[in-house]
Amino acid sequence: ETLAKDFPSVHFFRNEANEGFTGAVNRGLKEARTWNPQFYFILNNDAQVEPETLPALESALERHPRAGLAAPKIFGDAEKKVLWAAGGEVISWKFMGRNRGQGFLDNGAYGKDENLDFLSGCALMVRKEAVEKLGMLDEDFFTYAEDLDYSLRARAAGWDLLYVSGAHVIHEGSVTSGGQYEPFQSFYRWRNRFLLARKHGNFIHKSLFFCFFAPTLMLRDLGVYLLKGHIKSIPYLFYGLVSREPLRTVKPSRLKLGYLLSNPVSLVMIFTADFFGGILWHFFKKRKQPSEVKKILVAKIDHLGDVTMALHMIPVLKKAFPSAEIHFLCGSWTRWILEKNPDVSAVFSWDDFRLNRDGSFPKRFFQFLKSLRASVSALRLHSYDIVFDLRAYYPNFIPFMPLIKSKYRVGYSTAGFGFLLDKTGPWQEGLHETEHMLRLVQAVAPGAKRELPDLSSLAEPANDGERQEPFVIIHPFCEKSFLKDFKRWKPEEWRKIIAAMEKRGIQVVCSGDSFDRPKIEEIIRGSSAVNAAGKISVGALSALIRRSLFTVCIDTFFAHLSGALGAKTFEIFNDGEPVAQWKAYGPHVKTFPIESNASDILSSMESNENRV
């Protein structure tokens, strides 16, 4: 904002999220197209440009029509004595670009213009025709080595790469991301070199690199990190190798080496699988996103509340891919939510024994094997253009994706097996779960926007015999959940809510399943509240929610359903899970901590003009 005020003639574009150097440059290239420039100039945010630089680069490109890229002489100090880059060279066996003269005094050795194999992206002018032919920077790199990739692509396309000695830029490196041994740079040290090997190496070159050169370089790097005392950064070297998703920042998170896993044994096992799987993945050609999408499979093998949140993505996908047929893979316990959805053409059941809450372990395991065989057989009858897995936690469907026919696989790498995916979506601490899923969809449909789901298919039609007086619904328990102890609000507070409603002449209807019914009987004793737990279908409950004045509930499936139906929802949230991620989502949802009193909720009703 300050820069925009100081330089009113300059156009500033703000990215809402950290898209890395590649994402930021690509945004600038796309926006600049409207002015139809002859040349584009890419510049690091910590670099200073000398007055003669841009004219010198433009003049050099005009004199050399075969040159697609041009770079200046870059100094590493303000006095212009020490070089940072005088063009560069490619060390092909390392899949590495090296800046010429870096760290040495400028003694005139690089005083003439030259055609080179590599130019740093720190300060780089690109001819318009080169951008049109080469396209944008590869955003898989995020930051670092994207310039080497672009240089190799330019060379392969027949363009010369011109070093212009008379153009000068000052760049004091790593001002933004810290030193080269800090966690952020360490993450990309091996990761992006492996990406280069996969993208530009032939089979023999890859085999030599991965079997001999890479292990040698990795052992050398580990020794350097230990000698220099940067032990805390070593895990990020390995994290970069197994992560398909770029590291945007280094800050406290539940992510451990990029995984949402708390069990150390599981973490080691999945990390090992990803490490070796990731190396093999580099031998396969990267698949491109299909230009025409006719059939999509969405996998969400979760519980009721999670699948209800996933319903928010159905209209998003339908709008992003209007001609596509959408299929859904879920647990048998949630398929009824989707079977009547007009935007879902087919529903398949997948009962993972680790998520199934019904029956003994042997029963759940054999049910899993049965559903595995049946669902894979049914899914293999279709060929999907895109397969989404919306679950960021282990277990999910990603390990089984290769069993079905698909052109493009999208999911999170946070539960492992990310090497099987063609595109990964970001997972960020502090975001709502529906926002995580939206960002996953945006990874393949950048313009996708949030849409409220149409759940009218869930609600059963009203009949003349239904109650007409005003009523509210409370959902006080979830006795079947393994988190039930975290979600228990004080019984006396529920009684106060019921008493306040009766004082206003408002009927109270209590919902839940058969496991909740005895508990509800205890809190409504002596009142006129109706205990409907285990007595009505979800279709009837959905219809009641839509007609109710409001609902009061703990955080469970009911809260997500009420929020998605657009009802005024007062949700009491437990203290065992992050509320920002798991609270109910909807236009009229208000969330309260489990420590709240009935008076807090009643006051909120009045202050929000929810007087009844």
VOFILO-7035 format. One record per residue (C-alpha): x, y negated, z negated; residue number from 1. Coordinates in steps of 0.001 Angstrom, whole numbers. Example, Ala and Ser with C-alpha at 12.3 -4.5 7.8 and 13.67 -1.06 7.14 Angstrom:
// VOFILO-7035
X/Y/Z/num
12300/4500/-7800/1 $
13670/1060/-7140/2 $
This chain:
// VOFILO-7035
X/Y/Z/num
0/0/0/1 $
2856/-2387/-829/2 $
4631/-1719/2470/3 $
1406/-2265/4407/4 $
1042/-5712/2829/5 $
4687/-6632/3458/6 $
4647/-5436/7076/7 $
1162/-6149/8509/8 $
2274/-5441/12105/9 $
3310/-1882/11218/10 $
816/988/11323/11 $
950/3207/8226/12 $
-658/6661/8050/13 $
-1168/8294/4663/14 $
-1129/12084/4281/15 $
-3412/13312/1502/16 $
-1097/16247/733/17 $
2615/16963/1044/18 $
2902/18451/4541/19 $
6710/18403/4530/20 $
9034/16718/6983/21 $
7605/18686/9916/22 $
3977/17912/9087/23 $
4695/14219/8546/24 $
6671/13890/11799/25 $
4005/15740/13763/26 $
1332/13438/12345/27 $
3383/10449/13491/28 $
3928/11910/16969/29 $
208/12561/17392/30 $
-815/9110/16173/31 $
1806/7385/18355/32 $
457/8985/21529/33 $
-2276/6337/21652/34 $
395/3738/22576/35 $
1867/5941/25348/36 $
5508/5255/24348/37 $
8462/6212/26529/38 $
10459/7332/23497/39 $
9721/8543/19954/40 $
12141/7860/17087/41 $
12215/10303/14148/42 $
13855/9019/10964/43 $
14379/10387/7458/44 $
12775/8280/4726/45 $
16161/7800/3031/46 $
18028/6600/6139/47 $
18924/3023/7155/48 $
19054/1943/10798/49 $
21642/-532/12127/50 $
20250/-3315/14381/51 $
21924/-2000/17557/52 $
20818/1609/17094/53 $
17446/1754/18856/54 $
18552/-236/21942/55 $
21681/1947/22211/56 $
19683/5184/22061/57 $
17089/3938/24580/58 $
19815/2794/26961/59 $
21614/6142/26712/60 $
18450/8100/27525/61 $
17706/5825/30457/62 $
21222/6444/31838/63 $
20922/10213/31377/64 $
17534/11364/32740/65 $
18344/15025/31941/66 $
18726/14201/28243/67 $
15572/14905/26243/68 $
16990/14102/22785/69 $
19512/11529/21587/70 $
21063/11057/18135/71 $
23303/8344/16657/72 $
26500/8578/14642/73 $
25312/8995/11041/74 $
27363/7811/8055/75 $
27072/9119/4518/76 $
27972/5859/2792/77 $
26980/2202/3051/78 $
30557/1167/3927/79 $
30421/3363/7045/80 $
33668/5118/6286/81 $
32559/8706/5689/82 $
30683/10643/8369/83 $
27477/12543/7710/84 $
26902/13715/11306/85 $
28503/12960/14657/86 $
26171/15248/16503/87 $
26330/18930/15688/88 $
27168/22445/16776/89 $
25444/25813/16497/90 $
27001/28707/14579/91 $
24947/31357/16275/92 $
25991/34390/14200/93 $
24826/32564/11060/94 $
21718/31073/12707/95 $
22947/27781/11370/96 $
23515/24249/12628/97 $
26529/22285/11398/98 $
26966/18524/11490/99 $
30266/17562/13076/100 $
32640/15590/10871/101 $
30476/15791/7776/102 $
32362/14591/4701/103 $
35394/13360/6660/104 $
36570/9790/7276/105 $
35613/8291/10616/106 $
38989/8230/12355/107 $
37670/7725/15872/108 $
37591/11419/16805/109 $
33917/11169/17691/110 $
34024/7866/19560/111 $
32520/8914/22883/112 $
29076/10036/23992/113 $
28725/13801/24430/114 $
26250/16481/25446/115 $
25995/18891/22484/116 $
24085/21977/21370/117 $
22558/20583/18173/118 $
21368/17174/16933/119 $
20250/16402/13387/120 $
16634/15409/12844/121 $
17734/12794/10303/122 $
17681/10199/13095/123 $
16558/11438/16476/124 $
15100/9771/19563/125 $
13008/12031/21808/126 $
11910/11340/25351/127 $
8133/11409/25911/128 $
8425/14089/28599/129 $
10429/16288/26232/130 $
7703/16083/23561/131 $
5070/16940/26157/132 $
7045/19988/27277/133 $
8377/21217/23918/134 $
5402/20335/21724/135 $
5635/19448/18049/136 $
8068/20504/15350/137 $
7378/23996/14018/138 $
5553/23452/10716/139 $
6513/26917/9455/140 $
9897/25394/8576/141 $
8283/22617/6496/142 $
11684/20984/5936/143 $
15306/21867/6848/144 $
16408/23699/10021/145 $
13426/22384/11971/146 $
15893/20195/13897/147 $
18017/23200/14861/148 $
14895/24996/16025/149 $
13892/21965/18108/150 $
17410/21662/19542/151 $
17430/25333/20575/152 $
13995/24976/22136/153 $
15098/21875/24037/154 $
18233/23619/25322/155 $
16206/26637/26416/156 $
13831/24328/28300/157 $
16713/22752/30230/158 $
17126/19451/28372/159 $
20504/17933/27459/160 $
21130/16830/23854/161 $
22985/13521/23792/162 $
25200/12228/20977/163 $
25465/8404/21206/164 $
28536/7137/19353/165 $
27617/3452/19592/166 $
24351/3877/17633/167 $
24738/3939/13838/168 $
22558/5110/10932/169 $
23367/5391/7213/170 $
22035/8410/5342/171 $
22821/9362/1768/172 $
21546/12939/1914/173 $
19207/14749/-501/174 $
17907/11567/-2126/175 $
14340/12872/-1889/176 $
14752/16582/-2663/177 $
17762/16540/-4986/178 $
21105/18300/-4453/179 $
21674/21322/-2250/180 $
21744/23689/-5251/181 $
18507/22445/-6813/182 $
15391/24701/-6684/183 $
13689/22880/-3808/184 $
16594/23128/-1363/185 $
17468/26612/-2619/186 $
14013/27844/-1622/187 $
14672/26920/2022/188 $
18375/27926/2177/189 $
17738/31552/3181/190 $
14085/31333/4146/191 $
14459/29043/7137/192 $
17594/30789/8367/193 $
15611/34018/8506/194 $
12860/32185/10388/195 $
15427/31008/12940/196 $
16737/34550/13330/197 $
13269/35879/13937/198 $
12424/33145/16422/199 $
15620/32848/18461/200 $
17559/36118/18059/201 $
17384/39159/20300/202 $
17160/42656/18836/203 $
20928/43229/18672/204 $
21566/39782/17207/205 $
18857/40280/14584/206 $
20160/43723/13665/207 $
23699/42429/13139/208 $
22439/39419/11199/209 $
20075/41241/8838/210 $
22290/44298/8299/211 $
25718/42676/7976/212 $
25954/38893/8127/213 $
22958/37990/5966/214 $
23934/40253/2999/215 $
27484/38826/3095/216 $
26219/35239/3122/217 $
23740/35980/344/218 $
26425/37468/-1913/219 $
28651/34473/-1245/220 $
25834/32055/-2097/221 $
25013/33911/-5315/222 $
28633/33638/-6363/223 $
28688/29909/-5661/224 $
25472/29354/-7650/225 $
26895/31262/-10625/226 $
30225/29408/-10523/227 $
28519/26035/-10308/228 $
26093/26867/-13133/229 $
22887/26636/-11078/230 $
21429/29857/-12458/231 $
17883/28419/-12684/232 $
17845/27957/-8895/233 $
18777/31556/-8010/234 $
15179/32888/-8223/235 $
14169/30286/-5636/236 $
16611/31802/-3123/237 $
14696/35099/-3293/238 $
11337/33365/-3597/239 $
11987/31661/-264/240 $
12668/34988/1401/241 $
9335/36562/468/242 $
7135/33471/648/243 $
5213/32757/3823/244 $
3872/29539/2309/245 $
6229/26520/2037/246 $
7254/25208/-1368/247 $
5765/21721/-1654/248 $
6973/20792/-5099/249 $
8679/22274/-8156/250 $
6426/21848/-11189/251 $
4836/23965/-13952/252 $
2378/26500/-12574/253 $
965/29966/-13167/254 $
2825/30996/-10033/255 $
5798/33225/-10832/256 $
8170/33376/-7868/257 $
5147/32419/-5800/258 $
2877/35159/-7174/259 $
-249/34995/-9315/260 $
887/38028/-11297/261 $
1381/38252/-15061/262 $
2511/41881/-15332/263 $
6327/41942/-14936/264 $
6318/45506/-13557/265 $
3779/44578/-10872/266 $
5750/41423/-10119/267 $
8992/43364/-9525/268 $
7274/46041/-7427/269 $
5440/43600/-5170/270 $
8462/41314/-4892/271 $
10577/44288/-3763/272 $
7941/45341/-1226/273 $
7762/41796/111/274 $
11548/41486/272/275 $
12051/44509/2516/276 $
8758/44025/4338/277 $
9707/40431/5039/278 $
13008/41497/6627/279 $
11215/43980/8904/280 $
8631/41278/9720/281 $
11364/39155/11317/282 $
11873/41803/14015/283 $
8327/41338/15316/284 $
7232/38560/17608/285 $
5084/35915/15967/286 $
1437/36138/17021/287 $
-343/32989/18133/288 $
-3770/31950/16942/289 $
-6436/32971/19479/290 $
-7664/30069/21593/291 $
-11150/31579/21742/292 $
-12715/32979/18581/293 $
-15700/35273/19074/294 $
-15630/37459/15957/295 $
-14436/36721/12410/296 $
-14118/39013/9393/297 $
-14144/37446/5914/298 $
-12923/39613/3016/299 $
-13813/38744/-584/300 $
-13903/41900/-2705/301 $
-14570/40002/-5944/302 $
-17321/39666/-8516/303 $
-20632/37854/-8131/304 $
-19479/34375/-9135/305 $
-16407/34534/-6886/306 $
-18410/35689/-3878/307 $
-20991/32974/-4544/308 $
-18183/30405/-4290/309 $
-17008/32083/-1076/310 $
-20458/31413/413/311 $
-19381/27772/665/312 $
-17008/28834/3455/313 $
-19666/30433/5665/314 $
-21085/27112/6985/315 $
-17521/25752/7225/316 $
-16499/28648/9477/317 $
-19718/28433/11452/318 $
-19120/24764/12175/319 $
-15425/25266/13001/320 $
-16141/28278/15255/321 $
-19777/27815/16382/322 $
-19774/30670/18892/323 $
-18174/33186/16528/324 $
-19963/36118/14928/325 $
-19138/36357/11202/326 $
-18793/39671/9355/327 $
-18186/39975/5602/328 $
-16350/42578/3517/329 $
-17258/42643/-193/330 $
-17886/44942/-3144/331 $
-21131/46912/-3036/332 $
-22202/45031/-6170/333 $
-22303/41731/-4231/334 $
-23483/42719/-747/335 $
-27094/41771/-1504/336 $
-25975/38105/-1671/337 $
-24914/38299/1977/338 $
-27307/40724/3635/339 $
-30028/38116/4197/340 $
-27668/35263/5079/341 $
-28603/34183/8625/342 $
-24980/33221/9442/343 $
-23558/36657/8513/344 $
-24087/39282/11210/345 $
-22755/42339/9343/346 $
-21790/43247/5771/347 $
-19363/46031/4776/348 $
-18681/47426/1299/349 $
-15220/47895/-219/350 $
-15214/49009/-3879/351 $
-11708/48555/-5211/352 $
-11423/50606/-8411/353 $
-9497/47783/-10138/354 $
-12395/45363/-9663/355 $
-15315/47755/-10033/356 $
-16805/47468/-13549/357 $
-19171/50448/-13363/358 $
-18258/53938/-14568/359 $
-15138/55772/-15691/360 $
-11773/55469/-13968/361 $
-12099/58766/-12019/362 $
-15549/57742/-10826/363 $
-14330/54289/-9759/364 $
-11262/55732/-8021/365 $
-13220/58297/-5993/366 $
-15756/55606/-5104/367 $
-12844/53495/-3851/368 $
-11542/56307/-1629/369 $
-15046/56902/-284/370 $
-15639/53210/488/371 $
-12120/52891/1966/372 $
-12786/55614/4504/373 $
-16289/54402/5335/374 $
-15447/50710/5622/375 $
-12264/51187/7674/376 $
-14128/53502/10056/377 $
-16913/50935/10444/378 $
-14544/47986/10794/379 $
-12464/49747/13456/380 $
-15503/49709/15730/381 $
-14918/45957/16052/382 $
-12046/43830/17318/383 $
-11654/40661/15262/384 $
-10086/37464/16510/385 $
-9411/36225/12965/386 $
-9499/38072/9634/387 $
-9600/35978/6450/388 $
-8904/37270/2953/389 $
-10228/34680/508/390 $
-8845/36353/-2636/391 $
-5561/34893/-3913/392 $
-5113/37540/-6612/393 $
-4018/41161/-6662/394 $
-5663/43386/-5550/395 $
-7045/42176/-2253/396 $
-7605/43416/1294/397 $
-4313/42200/2813/398 $
-2371/45519/2503/399 $
-5134/47235/4488/400 $
-5483/44624/7251/401 $
-3195/46559/9667/402 $
-5711/49435/9582/403 $
-8255/47419/11577/404 $
-8050/45727/14976/405 $
-7335/42012/14664/406 $
-5493/39309/16594/407 $
-4750/36963/13700/408 $
-4604/37506/9934/409 $
-5032/34691/7417/410 $
-4742/34799/3627/411 $
-2676/33903/574/412 $
802/35270/-138/413 $
225/34865/-3895/414 $
-798/38520/-4377/415 $
1970/39950/-2225/416 $
2179/41449/1270/417 $
2275/37991/2832/418 $
4575/39354/5542/419 $
1508/41086/7016/420 $
-192/37736/7600/421 $
79/35507/10652/422 $
-889/32408/8679/423 $
-852/31701/4962/424 $
-2817/29077/3121/425 $
-1560/26953/234/426 $
-2445/27744/-3370/427 $
-2025/24823/-5745/428 $
-2458/24622/-9506/429 $
-5324/22380/-10619/430 $
-7550/22715/-7540/431 $
-11047/24156/-7547/432 $
-11371/27646/-6106/433 $
-13608/26420/-3285/434 $
-10905/23871/-2410/435 $
-8338/26683/-2212/436 $
-10599/28564/190/437 $
-11285/25423/2226/438 $
-7549/24823/2634/439 $
-7141/28397/3802/440 $
-9739/27810/6522/441 $
-8094/24476/7378/442 $
-4853/26356/8044/443 $
-6463/27542/11301/444 $
-9150/24853/11678/445 $
-7485/21565/10590/446 $
-10620/19464/10966/447 $
-12817/21737/8833/448 $
-14802/19959/6123/449 $
-16693/21175/3087/450 $
-20318/22190/3635/451 $
-22927/23202/1066/452 $
-24201/26734/1702/453 $
-27805/27384/2580/454 $
-28987/29894/-20/455 $
-32665/29679/830/456 $
-32502/33288/2049/457 $
-31875/34413/-1539/458 $
-35029/32868/-2977/459 $
-38215/34906/-2845/460 $
-41286/33007/-1596/461 $
-43476/31415/-4246/462 $
-46988/32684/-4953/463 $
-50038/31070/-6475/464 $
-49654/33025/-9684/465 $
-46346/31383/-10620/466 $
-46178/28955/-13515/467 $
-46827/25325/-12596/468 $
-45881/23590/-15861/469 $
-42377/22052/-16103/470 $
-39713/24451/-17314/471 $
-35967/24806/-17762/472 $
-33776/27895/-17556/473 $
-31026/28799/-19979/474 $
-28494/31571/-19380/475 $
-26725/32073/-22704/476 $
-24784/35373/-22404/477 $
-22729/37627/-20109/478 $
-22326/40763/-22246/479 $
-21166/42878/-19311/480 $
-18157/40648/-18575/481 $
-14705/41458/-19970/482 $
-14497/37722/-20815/483 $
-17685/37762/-22890/484 $
-15857/36908/-26125/485 $
-14466/33725/-24544/486 $
-17871/32679/-23251/487 $
-19960/32858/-26421/488 $
-21484/29545/-27433/489 $
-22717/29246/-31016/490 $
-26242/30770/-31327/491 $
-27435/27820/-33433/492 $
-26583/25439/-30568/493 $
-28745/27444/-28185/494 $
-31574/27276/-30712/495 $
-31214/23487/-30844/496 $
-31502/23280/-27041/497 $
-34636/25449/-27113/498 $
-36161/23412/-29970/499 $
-35461/20106/-28174/500 $
-37195/21342/-25037/501 $
-40224/22622/-26940/502 $
-40500/19293/-28733/503 $
-40857/17666/-25294/504 $
-43429/20228/-24182/505 $
-41027/21958/-21803/506 $
-41166/25717/-21370/507 $
-37817/27560/-21741/508 $
-37074/30640/-19614/509 $
-34037/32740/-20570/510 $
-32230/34668/-17849/511 $
-29594/37414/-17926/512 $
-29325/41133/-17329/513 $
-30449/44037/-19497/514 $
-27182/43905/-21506/515 $
-27991/40309/-22518/516 $
-31604/40945/-23518/517 $
-31030/41930/-27207/518 $
-28815/38889/-27798/519 $
-31409/36591/-26264/520 $
-34125/38027/-28504/521 $
-32101/36861/-31509/522 $
-31827/33212/-30419/523 $
-35458/32799/-29246/524 $
-37041/34399/-32316/525 $
-39756/32079/-33648/526 $
-39968/30044/-30429/527 $
-42167/30178/-27333/528 $
-39189/30766/-25019/529 $
-39603/33569/-22479/530 $
-36967/36315/-22332/531 $
-36756/37244/-18651/532 $
-33363/38951/-18914/533 $
-33280/42151/-16859/534 $
-36910/41675/-15830/535 $
-36712/39635/-12617/536 $
-34802/40016/-9370/537 $
-32106/37584/-8307/538 $
-34414/36464/-5501/539 $
-37084/35509/-8018/540 $
-34435/33908/-10248/541 $
-33156/31832/-7308/542 $
-36691/30608/-6643/543 $
-37079/29669/-10309/544 $
-33778/27804/-10358/545 $
-34854/25712/-7369/546 $
-38106/24786/-9120/547 $
-36654/24201/-12592/548 $
-36040/20761/-14082/549 $
-32480/21836/-14880/550 $
-30451/24760/-16160/551 $
-28121/25188/-19147/552 $
-25696/28070/-18927/553 $
-22302/29502/-19751/554 $
-19761/29829/-16939/555 $
-20800/32952/-15104/556 $
-22475/33975/-11847/557 $
-25640/32140/-12868/558 $
-23732/28820/-13094/559 $
-22276/29237/-9599/560 $
-25685/30195/-8215/561 $
-27415/27254/-9892/562 $
-24762/24808/-8672/563 $
-24842/26149/-5104/564 $
-28656/25922/-5051/565 $
-28343/22214/-5841/566 $
-30042/22418/-9241/567 $
-29136/20095/-12114/568 $
-26738/22356/-13962/569 $
-25228/21872/-17418/570 $
-22414/24400/-17694/571 $
-20648/25336/-20950/572 $
-17141/26441/-20009/573 $
-14892/28842/-21920/574 $
-11403/27969/-23154/575 $
-9720/31071/-21680/576 $
-9623/29969/-18034/577 $
-8710/26714/-16209/578 $
-11950/24754/-15890/579 $
-10719/22711/-12915/580 $
-10391/25899/-10879/581 $
-13365/27983/-11948/582 $
-16194/25625/-12923/583 $
-19422/25821/-10957/584 $
-19463/23731/-7809/585 $
-22468/21735/-6672/586 $
-23799/18190/-6268/587 $
-25448/18121/-9719/588 $
-23119/20125/-11968/589 $
-21789/18793/-15266/590 $
-19344/20860/-17307/591 $
-18845/20887/-21091/592 $
-16126/22602/-23147/593 $
-17163/25558/-25309/594 $
-16528/23425/-28427/595 $
-19378/21061/-27466/596 $
-22559/20770/-29517/597 $
-26151/20803/-28323/598 $
-26298/17056/-29013/599 $
-23553/16471/-26409/600 $
-25599/18161/-23713/601 $
-28867/16541/-24718/602 $
-27203/13098/-24751/603 $
-25789/13732/-21297/604 $
-29238/14614/-19991/605 $
-30549/11289/-21190/606 $
-27591/9205/-20013/607 $
-27891/10730/-16540/608 $
-31579/9921/-16457/609 $
-32477/13588/-16707/610 $
-35255/12787/-19200/611 $
-37881/15387/-19401/612 $
